[in-house]
Every structure is written in structure tokens, then in C-alpha cells.
Amino acid sequence: MSQDKTRVVLAHGAWADGSSWRKVIERLDREGIEAVAAALPLTSLADDMAALDRTLERIEGPVVLAGHAYAGAVIGATRAANVAALVYVAALAPDEGETVADVFYRGKTHEQAPQLAPDRHGWIWLPHEAFAAAFAQHASPQEAAVLAAIQRPIAAACIGEAVGRPLWRDRPAWFLIANEDRMIDPATQRFMANRMHAQIRAHDVDHTPGVSAPDVVANLILEAVHAVSPR
């Protein structure tokens, strides 16, 4: 295994798991890029950071680290030395001292966005119908049904922890703005992407383009890989 070859680590967001990256992984594999999907417990931001760091420890050589939605906060929180670049996919990117909730609720709420509240155990679930209406409205009905069936709730604790200095202040970053996102306001995405001085690519995709528009996501990750790989 070459230690010079750039690899990709993918972090899933709330209400999802590593399988949400399946189509992207397949496309990266066809280009000869090895990818690993980190399994985040979604129990607290600190727990998710620790899980991501354990995954990164297993990777030799430089890594392009991609995060979807909530996982934008997680990839920004790592200090792993082997991370060469960050890719944000319709993601949240809190700055130092901010919480996930601060940026998630910064913009306007789409009329079809679900109402979110923790249950009596402190877990936030996405209503079944929200997967087809807001989470991945461009996905097929079958894909939306699978996303709903395998959803993993996120603990309310995840969105209330303030972050430290984010890694995007010290590494190059790319940002896919989802123009038709019904979960995270596209204007908020652009605000975050601009302040991190990311390479911005905006597309008319929904909140979960890894499922509904995997070529767009894979191409952005490949752009980052090619930019940081040794010539």
C-alpha cells in the first residue's frame, strides 16, 4: 500500500449511515481512488470526532476528508495531520465558538422542511415522509424509502457543543452548495463557503446528492484529490 497515494474518508450526516456514500464510493473506485466511510455514532460531537479520528488513524498517506450535512462540523473538528483537504457536501461548517445549531438555524426554513425536536430520550428523528419531501426529494421513491428505513437518529447533544478552531482555517476546502436543499438553507451554505474561502461549486441538487446526484459529488471529491496529490 503506497503511503503517497491520496485516499478519501467520507463522513455521513444525521439520519444516515455510511451506506449513503455507496454510489460515490463506486465512482471513486472506478477512478482508482480508495475510499472509506467512517461510522459516526451520532451521540455527541465529541464522540463523532473520536470515531472519525480512529478511522483516520488507519489510513496511511494523505487524505481528502469529505463530510455531508452535520458531518461538516465533525470533519472541521479533527486535527489529524494526514488530512490534506476538506470537502463539504451541503454541509454545516461552524466557526470557532459556534455550534451546529447556530449555523443550521441561521437561514430561513424551507416550507417543506420537517419540524425537528428530540424525543424523551434526547434523540432527534426525521419523520418518514420528510425523506422524500426534503431530505432527498430528487431521489427515487425506492431510494427515499430505504433512507427512511435505515435512518439513524442524532442526539440533541451533537448540535449544542461549541467547536474549537476549525480545520478549514488551516487546510484547503471545497464546498458543494445544494441549490435545491430543503434542509439547510442554500444561502447559509454560501455564507459558510465564502467565509472559509472554499472552492465553491453550486449545483441544482437536493440535500443528499450523494444518493440523488452521485456524479456531482464524486467529481468534486476527485477535484480535491487531484489538487492535493503529489505530481
C-alpha positions as CSV (number, residue, x, y, z in Angstrom):
1,M,0.0,0.0,0.0
2,S,1.6,3.2,-1.1
3,Q,1.9,5.9,1.5
4,D,2.0,8.6,-1.1
5,K,-1.4,7.8,-2.7
6,T,-4.2,10.1,-1.6
7,R,-7.2,8.4,-0.2
8,V,-10.7,9.5,0.7
9,V,-12.6,9.3,4.0
10,L,-16.3,10.0,4.0
11,A,-18.3,11.1,7.0
12,H,-22.1,10.7,6.9
13,G,-24.6,13.2,8.4
14,A,-27.6,12.9,10.7
15,W,-30.3,10.3,9.9
16,A,-27.9,8.4,7.7
17,D,-25.0,5.9,7.8
18,G,-22.0,5.0,5.7
19,S,-24.2,3.3,3.1
20,S,-25.4,6.8,2.0
21,W,-22.0,7.1,0.3
22,R,-22.3,3.9,-1.7
23,K,-22.8,5.4,-5.1
24,V,-19.9,7.9,-4.5
25,I,-17.6,5.1,-3.4
26,E,-18.4,3.1,-6.5
27,R,-17.5,6.1,-8.7
28,L,-14.3,6.8,-6.8
29,D,-13.3,3.2,-7.1
30,R,-13.7,3.3,-10.9
31,E,-11.2,6.1,-10.9
32,G,-8.7,4.1,-8.8
33,I,-9.4,6.1,-5.6
34,E,-9.7,4.2,-2.3
35,A,-12.5,5.4,-0.1
36,V,-13.5,4.5,3.5
37,A,-16.8,5.6,5.1
38,A,-16.4,6.4,8.8
39,A,-19.1,5.2,11.1
40,L,-20.2,8.0,13.4
41,P,-22.3,7.2,16.5
42,L,-24.2,10.5,16.4
43,T,-24.2,10.5,20.2
44,S,-22.3,13.8,20.7
45,L,-19.9,15.9,18.7
46,A,-17.0,14.7,20.8
47,D,-17.9,11.1,20.2
48,D,-18.2,11.6,16.5
49,M,-14.9,13.4,16.4
50,A,-13.3,10.5,18.2
51,A,-14.8,8.0,15.8
52,L,-13.6,9.9,12.8
53,D,-10.1,10.2,14.3
54,R,-10.0,6.4,14.8
55,T,-10.8,6.0,11.1
56,L,-8.2,8.5,10.1
57,E,-5.5,6.7,12.2
58,R,-6.0,3.6,10.0
59,I,-5.2,5.5,6.8
60,E,-1.6,5.8,5.6
61,G,-0.7,8.8,3.5
62,P,-2.7,11.9,2.7
63,V,-6.5,12.0,3.0
64,V,-9.2,14.1,1.4
65,L,-11.9,14.2,4.1
66,A,-15.5,14.7,2.9
67,G,-18.5,15.4,5.1
68,H,-22.2,15.6,4.4
69,A,-24.6,17.9,6.3
70,Y,-24.0,17.6,10.1
71,A,-20.6,15.9,9.4
72,G,-19.3,19.2,8.2
73,A,-18.9,20.1,11.8
74,V,-17.2,16.8,12.5
75,I,-14.6,17.0,9.7
76,G,-13.8,20.5,10.7
77,A,-13.1,19.5,14.3
78,T,-10.4,16.9,13.6
79,R,-6.8,17.9,13.9
80,A,-5.5,14.8,12.2
81,A,-2.2,15.6,10.5
82,N,-2.8,13.4,7.4
83,V,-5.9,15.4,6.3
84,A,-4.7,17.3,3.2
85,A,-8.1,18.8,2.1
86,L,-11.7,19.1,3.2
87,V,-14.8,18.7,1.0
88,Y,-18.2,19.9,2.3
89,V,-21.3,18.4,0.7
90,A,-24.3,20.6,1.5
91,A,-22.7,20.7,4.9
92,L,-22.6,22.7,8.1
93,A,-19.3,24.5,8.9
94,P,-19.5,26.2,12.3
95,D,-16.6,28.6,13.1
96,E,-14.8,28.7,16.4
97,G,-17.2,29.2,19.3
98,E,-20.3,28.3,17.2
99,T,-22.5,25.3,17.5
100,V,-24.1,23.2,14.8
101,A,-27.5,24.7,15.8
102,D,-26.1,28.2,15.3
103,V,-25.4,27.7,11.6
104,F,-28.3,25.2,11.0
105,Y,-30.9,27.7,12.2
106,R,-29.1,30.8,10.7
107,G,-31.1,30.9,7.5
108,K,-34.7,30.7,6.5
109,T,-36.6,27.4,6.9
110,H,-38.0,25.8,3.7
111,E,-41.8,25.3,3.8
112,Q,-41.3,21.6,3.3
113,A,-38.6,21.2,5.9
114,P,-39.7,19.0,8.8
115,Q,-40.2,20.2,12.4
116,L,-37.4,18.8,14.5
117,A,-37.5,18.1,18.2
118,P,-35.8,15.5,20.5
119,D,-37.9,12.6,21.9
120,R,-37.9,11.8,25.6
121,H,-34.6,10.0,25.2
122,G,-32.9,13.0,23.7
123,W,-32.8,11.6,20.1
124,I,-33.9,13.6,17.1
125,W,-35.7,11.5,14.4
126,L,-36.6,12.6,10.9
127,P,-40.3,11.9,10.1
128,H,-40.7,9.2,7.5
129,E,-42.3,11.4,4.9
130,A,-39.5,14.0,5.2
131,F,-37.0,11.8,3.3
132,A,-39.0,12.1,0.1
133,A,-40.2,15.7,0.7
134,A,-37.0,17.4,2.0
135,F,-34.0,15.1,2.7
136,A,-33.7,13.7,-0.8
137,Q,-36.6,14.9,-2.9
138,H,-34.6,14.1,-6.1
139,A,-34.1,10.5,-5.2
140,S,-36.3,7.8,-6.5
141,P,-39.3,6.7,-4.3
142,Q,-37.4,3.5,-3.6
143,E,-34.2,5.3,-2.5
144,A,-36.2,7.6,-0.3
145,A,-37.9,4.6,1.3
146,V,-34.6,2.9,2.0
147,L,-33.2,6.1,3.5
148,A,-36.2,6.4,5.8
149,A,-36.0,2.7,6.8
150,I,-32.3,2.8,7.8
151,Q,-32.2,6.2,9.4
152,R,-30.1,6.7,12.5
153,P,-31.2,9.5,14.8
154,I,-28.9,12.2,16.0
155,A,-28.6,13.1,19.7
156,A,-29.6,16.6,20.6
157,A,-26.2,16.9,22.3
158,C,-24.5,16.9,18.9
159,I,-25.9,20.2,17.8
160,G,-25.3,22.2,21.1
161,E,-21.5,21.8,21.5
162,A,-19.3,24.8,20.6
163,V,-16.4,23.9,18.3
164,G,-12.8,24.9,18.5
165,R,-10.7,26.3,15.7
166,P,-11.9,24.5,12.6
167,L,-9.5,22.7,10.3
168,W,-10.8,24.6,7.3
169,R,-8.8,27.6,8.6
170,D,-5.7,25.6,8.0
171,R,-6.4,23.3,5.0
172,P,-7.8,23.9,1.5
173,A,-11.5,23.3,1.3
174,W,-14.1,22.6,-1.4
175,F,-17.8,23.2,-0.9
176,L,-20.8,21.8,-2.9
177,I,-23.7,24.2,-2.4
178,A,-27.0,22.4,-3.0
179,N,-29.2,25.0,-4.6
180,E,-32.4,23.0,-4.0
181,D,-31.6,21.9,-0.5
182,R,-34.7,21.9,1.7
183,M,-32.9,21.0,5.0
184,I,-30.1,23.6,5.1
185,D,-30.7,27.0,3.5
186,P,-28.6,27.3,0.4
187,A,-27.9,31.0,1.4
188,T,-26.4,29.7,4.6
189,Q,-24.3,27.2,2.7
190,R,-22.9,30.0,0.6
191,F,-22.3,32.2,3.6
192,M,-20.2,29.4,5.2
193,A,-18.4,28.5,2.0
194,N,-17.4,32.2,1.4
195,R,-16.1,32.7,4.9
196,M,-13.9,29.6,4.7
197,H,-12.6,30.8,1.3
198,A,-13.6,27.4,-0.2
199,Q,-13.6,26.4,-3.8
200,I,-17.3,26.7,-4.4
201,R,-19.3,24.5,-6.8
202,A,-23.1,25.2,-6.8
203,H,-25.5,22.7,-8.4
204,D,-29.2,22.3,-8.6
205,V,-29.2,19.2,-6.3
206,D,-31.1,18.3,-3.2
207,H,-29.8,17.9,0.4
208,T,-28.4,14.4,-0.2
209,P,-26.7,14.5,-3.6
210,G,-24.5,11.5,-2.7
211,V,-27.7,9.5,-3.3
212,S,-29.5,11.6,-5.9
213,A,-26.6,13.1,-7.8
214,P,-23.5,11.0,-7.0
215,D,-21.5,12.0,-10.1
216,V,-21.6,15.7,-8.9
217,V,-20.3,14.7,-5.5
218,A,-17.7,12.2,-6.8
219,N,-16.4,14.8,-9.3
220,L,-15.9,17.4,-6.6
221,I,-14.0,14.9,-4.4
222,L,-11.9,14.0,-7.4
223,E,-11.1,17.6,-8.0
224,A,-9.8,17.9,-4.4
225,V,-7.9,14.7,-4.7
226,H,-6.1,15.8,-7.9
227,A,-5.4,19.2,-6.4
228,V,-3.5,17.9,-3.3
229,S,-2.0,14.7,-4.8
230,P,1.8,14.7,-5.4
231,R,2.5,15.4,-9.0
